[in-house]
Amino acid sequence: MGVAYYRADSENGGRIDDPSEDALFMLIDDLDAAGNTFVVIQPDQDDPAWFTSVAVLDDGGYEVVRRDTTRREHDVVTATDIGRIARDLTIWMAARDYPEQPTQHTSNF
């Protein structure tokens, strides 16, 4: 198996390397107010430049945090649609920088 570029860790100790949109959906769907209240997704490295998290809110729904220090981004939103949260996070993470990831080159041919 290849190098994990990022990982999702839930409060209850669950971990998934390079989670797909479907895996993110399942992790968020498994959150509860008792002992698994959040999941954090970040690069698999020391002192990562970005992270995102999803936490259960007391009054229902989820708080979604996206932070990227290299791009000076810090967003906090609330949402209820797990499918949309998973999709939006997948898109957001695809635009992040990953250490040791091969550089993509484009050609004008």
C-alpha positions, 0 to 999 in steps of 0.5 A: 500500500502507498503512503497515507497523505492524510488521515481521519481520526475520530474521538472513539479511536477510529482511524482511516487513512486517505478516507474517501467521500463515502468513508467520511460520510460513514465517520460523520454518521457514526458521531454521537453526543455520548463518546464519539463527538468529533472527527479530525482530518489532517495530513499524516505528518508532524505539525500539519499545515491544514486540518478540518474537523466535524463535531456534533452540536448539542442542538443537532447538526454539525460544526465544520471547521476548515483551517489552512495556515499556508493559505490563511483560511479559517472557516467555521460553519454549521450544517445538517446534511452529512452527504454535503459535508462529506462532499464539500470536505473531499473537494476542499481536501483535494485542493490542499498541499500534501508532503511527498506527493508527486508534483502534477505537471501539465503540458501544452501539447 
